[in-house]
Amino acid sequence: MAELLDVDPSTIRRWRTARPVQGPPFIQISERVTKYRPEDVERWLDGLRVVPEAA
């Protein structure tokens, strides 16, 4: 997911561990394995979208 968003993996980790949690929804498989559903990431990105003429 970091590649998709063009950010460092540590940024994704920081979003996930922040309080309150930031970033897209995730699935915690184990302490060391976290997964993201592509549709959740897309929905999260859509929510961040800014349309200039509407802003």
C-alpha atoms as an extended CHARMM CRD file, in Angstrom:
* protein
*
        55  EXT
         1         1  MET       CA              0.0000000000        0.0000000000        0.0000000000  PROA      1               0.0000000000
         2         2  ALA       CA              2.8830000000        2.3870000000        0.6730000000  PROA      2               0.0000000000
         3         3  GLU       CA              3.8610000000        2.1080000000       -2.9880000000  PROA      3               0.0000000000
         4         4  LEU       CA              0.3130000000        2.8860000000       -4.1220000000  PROA      4               0.0000000000
         5         5  LEU       CA              0.2590000000        6.0350000000       -1.9820000000  PROA      5               0.0000000000
         6         6  ASP       CA              3.9110000000        6.9000000000       -2.7050000000  PROA      6               0.0000000000
         7         7  VAL       CA              4.8040000000        7.1080000000        0.9890000000  PROA      7               0.0000000000
         8         8  ASP       CA              7.3350000000        5.3060000000        3.1590000000  PROA      8               0.0000000000
         9         9  PRO       CA              6.0580000000        2.1370000000        4.9030000000  PROA      9               0.0000000000
        10        10  SER       CA              6.8360000000        3.8000000000        8.2410000000  PROA      10              0.0000000000
        11        11  THR       CA              4.1950000000        6.4250000000        7.4080000000  PROA      11              0.0000000000
        12        12  ILE       CA              1.5520000000        3.7140000000        7.0270000000  PROA      12              0.0000000000
        13        13  ARG       CA              2.6860000000        2.1730000000       10.3170000000  PROA      13              0.0000000000
        14        14  ARG       CA              2.5030000000        5.5770000000       12.0470000000  PROA      14              0.0000000000
        15        15  TRP       CA             -1.0630000000        6.1450000000       10.7690000000  PROA      15              0.0000000000
        16        16  ARG       CA             -2.0910000000        2.7270000000       12.0370000000  PROA      16              0.0000000000
        17        17  THR       CA             -0.6150000000        3.1880000000       15.5130000000  PROA      17              0.0000000000
        18        18  ALA       CA             -1.7040000000        6.8210000000       16.0050000000  PROA      18              0.0000000000
        19        19  ARG       CA             -4.4490000000        7.6090000000       18.4970000000  PROA      19              0.0000000000
        20        20  PRO       CA             -6.9640000000        8.1420000000       17.0690000000  PROA      20              0.0000000000
        21        21  VAL       CA             -6.1070000000        5.7050000000       14.2800000000  PROA      21              0.0000000000
        22        22  GLN       CA             -5.5800000000        7.3700000000       10.8950000000  PROA      22              0.0000000000
        23        23  GLY       CA             -5.3790000000        6.0640000000        7.3690000000  PROA      23              0.0000000000
        24        24  PRO       CA             -7.4810000000        3.4370000000        5.6520000000  PROA      24              0.0000000000
        25        25  PRO       CA             -9.1760000000        0.5130000000        7.4070000000  PROA      25              0.0000000000
        26        26  PHE       CA             -6.8930000000       -2.4720000000        7.9200000000  PROA      26              0.0000000000
        27        27  ILE       CA             -6.9960000000       -6.1170000000        8.9330000000  PROA      27              0.0000000000
        28        28  GLN       CA             -4.6150000000       -7.1680000000       11.7120000000  PROA      28              0.0000000000
        29        29  ILE       CA             -3.7020000000      -10.7800000000       10.8890000000  PROA      29              0.0000000000
        30        30  SER       CA             -1.0840000000      -10.9980000000       13.6400000000  PROA      30              0.0000000000
        31        31  GLU       CA              1.1850000000       -8.6890000000       15.6010000000  PROA      31              0.0000000000
        32        32  ARG       CA              3.5030000000       -8.4300000000       12.5940000000  PROA      32              0.0000000000
        33        33  VAL       CA              1.1060000000       -8.8550000000        9.6610000000  PROA      33              0.0000000000
        34        34  THR       CA             -1.3680000000       -6.1920000000        8.5750000000  PROA      34              0.0000000000
        35        35  LYS       CA             -3.3960000000       -6.3120000000        5.3710000000  PROA      35              0.0000000000
        36        36  TYR       CA             -5.4390000000       -3.7250000000        3.4910000000  PROA      36              0.0000000000
        37        37  ARG       CA             -8.3560000000       -4.4090000000        1.1640000000  PROA      37              0.0000000000
        38        38  PRO       CA             -7.9480000000       -2.4780000000       -2.0920000000  PROA      38              0.0000000000
        39        39  GLU       CA            -11.5830000000       -1.3420000000       -1.9870000000  PROA      39              0.0000000000
        40        40  ASP       CA            -11.0840000000        0.0560000000        1.5540000000  PROA      40              0.0000000000
        41        41  VAL       CA             -8.0320000000        2.0130000000        0.4270000000  PROA      41              0.0000000000
        42        42  GLU       CA             -9.9220000000        3.3680000000       -2.6050000000  PROA      42              0.0000000000
        43        43  ARG       CA            -12.8910000000        4.3880000000       -0.4290000000  PROA      43              0.0000000000
        44        44  TRP       CA            -10.5410000000        6.1100000000        2.0420000000  PROA      44              0.0000000000
        45        45  LEU       CA             -8.8140000000        7.9710000000       -0.7970000000  PROA      45              0.0000000000
        46        46  ASP       CA            -12.1850000000        9.0330000000       -2.2280000000  PROA      46              0.0000000000
        47        47  GLY       CA            -13.0290000000       10.5330000000        1.1580000000  PROA      47              0.0000000000
        48        48  LEU       CA             -9.8520000000       12.6540000000        1.0400000000  PROA      48              0.0000000000
        49        49  ARG       CA            -10.4850000000       13.8870000000       -2.4780000000  PROA      49              0.0000000000
        50        50  VAL       CA            -10.7580000000       17.6450000000       -2.9060000000  PROA      50              0.0000000000
        51        51  VAL       CA            -12.5660000000       19.0060000000       -5.9390000000  PROA      51              0.0000000000
        52        52  PRO       CA            -11.1470000000       22.5310000000       -6.4790000000  PROA      52              0.0000000000
        53        53  GLU       CA            -14.3390000000       24.1500000000       -7.7770000000  PROA      53              0.0000000000
        54        54  ALA       CA            -16.2990000000       22.7360000000       -4.8340000000  PROA      54              0.0000000000
        55        55  ALA       CA            -13.7320000000       23.6950000000       -2.1690000000  PROA      55              0.0000000000
